[in-house]
Amino acid sequence: MKSEKEVAMPPWGQQTAGDLEAIQSDFGVPEHWKIGQGLGGAALRSSWDEFIASTLKLLSACLWPAYDIQERDWPAQTEALRISTTRADLALLAEMQSESPTLINKPVRSPVGGPVPQSHLRHFEFEDASRLGRSHADYDATLSADRMAEVPIFIGEGIGKKSASTAKQLKRFLQRPRPYQMAYLQGVTNYHYLFAESAHSPSMISGHGIAGMIGVGTVIDKWLQANRTISTGSMQALQQYAVDIGDRRVFAGVHYPADNLSSWIVTMILGKEVFENKNTVRYLAEAITERSEVYRRIQLHQGDAYKAALKELHKLMA
């Protein structure tokens, strides 16, 4: 084992007791994993372990390597990947934060109109300390009261039963330091971040990013399965809300753009195994490519740092 030493990119470190407990609960397998396939016991566990292993392999090849806990260092030959991803992310964050008004202070976009919406900042503060879904009225003033009441309930169910501790399990291996750590260590001065109570874990993948996608995806999935009529405007509002939950964590500087990119990749893989309606993942893919501001900025970014991951994401969307 290597001796303790200073490294240019320190790992995040140990996760909280609560995170570790969530990972170990029910062996970390979401209740709705492989829904409808009748798997159980060892077969179910084996398929989940394969998902975690293959997903880590994919992310490690295109975005960020898993940390070697025993060697207490990043694996050999991964420095170039870590440097290119970090540089691209910090540059893109600085670019987004240089605008006036900043993205976090802009009002959310409502595809169906309604009352003057609140800013991303207000939503960010609310989502950092409360259940997701309770502020969806800011996105869709046309939704009936009974349908609106279902939104936070279904989002909560999706997060609990369809993604569960997936993000925490992947974070445990990836151990990516948060943007404010790397900005400080690399002397980046044109970067700032907002305090977030929920930013106490490794940065990749974005927990809010996958929670927004899988949670809102559950709303869409349940309504499709129940043959509920969903107007074009209401579907677009759900799609906008799904991506904004993760996007504003980037706007606030508590996540890198690549953290969202990793959460979208995981969503595309996980969603095909936990949703009942085959069209649900397609709607989530549309949400990313047509409504995510972070996705748009990544696409416009000059350089090669995101190309491999974008290629993998697009393959999963096909």
C-alpha positions in Angstrom: 0.0 0.0 0.0 1.3 3.5 -0.8 2.1 5.8 2.0 -0.1 8.8 2.8 0.7 11.7 0.4 -0.7 14.9 -0.9 -2.4 14.5 -4.3 -3.5 17.0 -6.9 -7.0 15.6 -6.8 -7.9 14.3 -3.4 -10.8 11.9 -3.1 -13.9 13.2 -1.3 -13.3 10.8 1.6 -15.6 8.7 3.7 -19.3 9.1 3.3 -21.7 9.9 6.2 -23.1 7.1 8.4 -26.5 7.8 6.9 -25.2 7.3 3.3 -23.6 4.0 4.2 -26.7 2.8 6.0 -28.8 3.6 2.9 -26.3 1.7 0.7 -26.5 -1.4 2.9 -30.3 -1.3 3.3 -31.9 -4.3 1.5 -28.5 -4.8 -0.1 -28.9 -1.6 -2.0 -31.2 -3.1 -4.7 -34.1 -0.8 -5.5 -37.5 -2.4 -5.0 -38.5 -1.9 -8.6 -35.3 -3.1 -10.2 -36.1 -5.4 -13.1 -39.8 -4.7 -12.5 -42.1 -7.3 -14.1 -39.3 -9.8 -14.8 -39.9 -12.0 -11.8 -36.3 -12.1 -10.6 -35.6 -12.7 -7.0 -32.9 -13.7 -4.5 -29.5 -14.4 -5.8 -30.4 -13.7 -9.5 -31.8 -10.2 -8.6 -28.7 -9.4 -6.5 -26.4 -10.6 -9.3 -28.1 -8.5 -11.9 -27.8 -5.4 -9.7 -24.1 -6.0 -9.0 -23.6 -6.3 -12.7 -25.4 -3.0 -13.3 -23.2 -1.2 -10.7 -20.0 -2.8 -12.1 -20.8 -2.1 -15.8 -22.0 1.4 -15.1 -18.8 2.2 -13.2 -16.8 0.8 -16.0 -18.6 3.0 -18.5 -18.2 6.2 -16.4 -14.6 5.4 -15.7 -13.9 5.1 -19.4 -15.4 8.4 -20.5 -15.7 10.8 -17.5 -14.1 9.9 -14.2 -12.3 6.8 -12.8 -13.2 4.9 -9.7 -10.8 5.7 -6.8 -8.5 2.8 -5.6 -9.2 2.8 -1.9 -6.6 0.2 -1.1 -3.8 2.0 -3.0 -5.1 5.3 -1.7 -4.7 6.9 -5.1 -6.4 7.2 -8.5 -5.6 4.3 -10.8 -2.5 4.6 -13.1 -3.1 6.1 -16.5 -6.2 8.1 -15.4 -4.5 11.5 -14.8 -5.2 12.8 -18.3 -8.9 12.0 -18.0 -9.2 13.6 -14.6 -7.4 16.7 -15.7 -9.4 17.1 -19.0 -12.8 16.6 -17.3 -11.9 18.9 -14.4 -10.6 21.7 -16.6 -13.6 21.5 -18.9 -16.0 21.5 -16.0 -14.4 24.4 -14.2 -14.1 26.5 -17.4 -17.8 25.8 -18.2 -18.9 26.7 -14.7 -16.9 29.9 -14.8 -18.4 30.8 -18.2 -22.0 30.2 -16.9 -21.3 32.2 -13.7 -19.9 35.2 -15.6 -23.3 36.0 -17.1 -25.6 38.7 -15.8 -28.1 37.9 -14.5 -26.6 34.5 -13.5 -28.5 31.4 -14.5 -29.4 30.6 -10.9 -31.1 34.0 -10.5 -33.2 33.7 -13.7 -36.8 32.7 -13.4 -37.7 29.1 -14.3 -39.2 28.6 -17.8 -42.8 27.5 -17.8 -43.9 25.8 -21.1 -47.5 26.5 -20.4 -47.4 30.0 -18.8 -49.3 31.0 -15.7 -48.2 33.2 -12.7 -44.8 34.8 -12.8 -42.4 31.9 -11.9 -39.9 32.1 -9.1 -36.2 32.0 -9.8 -34.0 28.9 -9.9 -32.4 30.1 -6.7 -35.7 29.9 -4.8 -36.3 26.4 -6.2 -32.7 25.4 -5.4 -33.1 26.5 -1.8 -36.5 24.7 -1.5 -35.2 21.5 -3.0 -32.2 21.5 -0.8 -34.3 21.2 2.3 -37.6 19.7 1.2 -39.3 16.9 -0.8 -39.2 17.3 -4.5 -42.4 18.0 -6.5 -44.1 20.4 -4.1 -43.2 23.4 -6.3 -44.3 21.9 -9.6 -47.2 24.4 -9.8 -44.6 27.0 -10.8 -44.1 25.0 -14.0 -47.7 24.1 -14.8 -50.6 26.3 -13.9 -52.9 24.2 -16.1 -52.7 21.0 -14.1 -55.7 20.1 -12.0 -55.5 20.1 -8.3 -55.9 16.4 -7.9 -53.2 15.7 -10.6 -50.9 18.3 -9.0 -51.3 16.5 -5.6 -50.0 13.3 -7.2 -46.7 14.8 -8.4 -44.8 14.9 -5.1 -46.2 11.6 -4.0 -45.2 9.8 -7.2 -41.8 11.5 -7.3 -41.1 10.3 -3.7 -42.2 6.8 -4.6 -39.9 6.8 -7.7 -36.9 8.1 -5.7 -37.5 5.5 -3.0 -38.4 2.4 -5.0 -36.8 3.0 -8.4 -33.4 4.7 -7.7 -33.1 4.3 -3.9 -29.4 4.5 -3.0 -28.1 4.2 -6.6 -26.3 7.6 -6.6 -24.7 6.9 -3.2 -23.5 3.5 -4.3 -21.8 5.0 -7.4 -20.4 8.0 -5.4 -18.8 5.6 -3.0 -16.5 4.3 -5.8 -16.1 7.5 -7.9 -15.1 9.7 -4.9 -14.9 12.8 -7.1 -14.1 16.0 -5.1 -16.6 18.8 -5.3 -16.1 21.8 -7.6 -15.2 24.2 -4.7 -12.4 21.8 -3.6 -10.8 21.7 -7.0 -11.4 25.5 -7.7 -9.5 26.2 -4.5 -6.7 23.8 -5.1 -6.2 25.0 -8.7 -6.4 28.7 -7.8 -9.5 29.3 -9.8 -10.8 32.7 -8.8 -13.7 33.3 -11.2 -15.9 30.6 -9.5 -18.3 30.7 -6.6 -20.9 28.4 -5.1 -23.9 28.5 -2.9 -24.2 26.6 0.3 -26.2 23.4 0.1 -27.0 21.2 3.1 -27.3 18.2 0.8 -23.8 18.6 -0.8 -22.0 16.4 1.8 -21.0 13.5 -0.5 -18.8 12.9 -3.6 -19.7 15.0 -6.5 -20.3 12.3 -9.2 -23.0 11.3 -9.9 -25.5 14.1 -9.1 -28.0 12.8 -6.6 -30.4 15.5 -7.4 -29.8 14.9 -11.1 -30.9 11.3 -11.0 -33.6 12.0 -8.4 -35.2 14.6 -10.8 -35.1 12.3 -13.7 -36.2 9.1 -12.1 -38.7 10.9 -9.8 -40.4 12.9 -12.5 -40.1 9.9 -14.8 -42.2 8.0 -12.3 -45.0 10.6 -12.6 -44.9 10.2 -16.4 -44.7 6.4 -16.1 -47.7 6.1 -13.8 -49.9 8.5 -15.9 -49.0 6.7 -19.1 -49.7 3.3 -17.5 -53.1 4.6 -16.3 -53.9 5.9 -19.7 -54.2 9.4 -18.3 -54.4 12.2 -20.9 -51.3 14.3 -20.6 -51.5 17.5 -22.6 -48.5 18.6 -24.6 -48.0 21.5 -22.3 -48.1 19.4 -19.2 -45.7 16.8 -20.6 -43.3 19.6 -21.5 -43.6 21.1 -18.0 -42.8 17.7 -16.5 -39.8 17.4 -18.8 -38.5 20.9 -17.9 -38.9 20.2 -14.2 -37.1 16.9 -14.5 -33.9 18.4 -15.9 -34.1 21.7 -14.0 -33.7 19.9 -10.6 -30.2 18.7 -11.6 -29.4 21.8 -13.7 -29.8 24.3 -10.9 -27.3 22.4 -8.8 -24.8 23.2 -11.5 -26.0 26.8 -11.7 -25.3 27.0 -7.9 -21.8 25.6 -8.3 -22.3 22.6 -6.1 -22.0 20.2 -9.0 -19.9 20.0 -12.2 -21.7 19.8 -15.6 -20.2 16.3 -16.0 -22.0 15.2 -12.8 -25.2 15.9 -14.6 -24.0 14.1 -17.7 -23.1 11.0 -15.6 -26.6 11.1 -14.0 -28.2 11.2 -17.4 -26.2 8.1 -18.5 -27.2 6.3 -15.4 -30.9 7.3 -15.8 -31.0 5.9 -19.4 -29.6 2.6 -18.2 -31.6 2.4 -14.9 -34.9 3.7 -16.4 -35.2 0.8 -18.9 -35.2 -1.6 -15.9 -37.5 0.2 -13.5 -40.2 1.9 -15.6 -43.2 -0.1 -16.8 -44.1 2.0 -19.9 -41.4 1.8 -22.6 -42.1 5.4 -23.7 -41.1 6.9 -20.3 -37.3 6.7 -21.0 -38.0 8.3 -24.4 -39.7 11.3 -22.8 -36.8 11.6 -20.4 -34.3 11.5 -23.2 -36.2 14.3 -24.9 -36.1 16.3 -21.7 -32.4 16.2 -21.7 -31.7 17.0 -25.3 -34.5 19.5 -25.7 -34.9 21.2 -22.3 -31.7 21.0 -20.3 -29.6 24.2 -20.3 -26.6 22.3 -18.9 -26.8 19.8 -21.8 -27.0 22.7 -24.3 -23.9 24.3 -22.8 -22.0 21.0 -22.9 -22.9 20.6 -26.5 -21.6 24.1 -27.3 -18.4 23.7 -25.3 -15.3 23.7 -27.3 -13.0 20.7 -26.7 -13.0 16.9 -26.4 -13.6 16.4 -22.7 -17.3 15.6 -23.0 -17.4 13.9 -26.4 -16.9 10.3 -25.3 -19.6 10.6 -22.6 -22.0 12.3 -25.0 -21.5 9.6 -27.5 -22.4 7.0 -24.9 -25.4 8.9 -23.8 -26.7 9.2 -27.3 -26.2 5.5 -27.9 -28.3 4.8 -24.8 -31.0 7.1 -26.0 -31.2 5.4 -29.4 
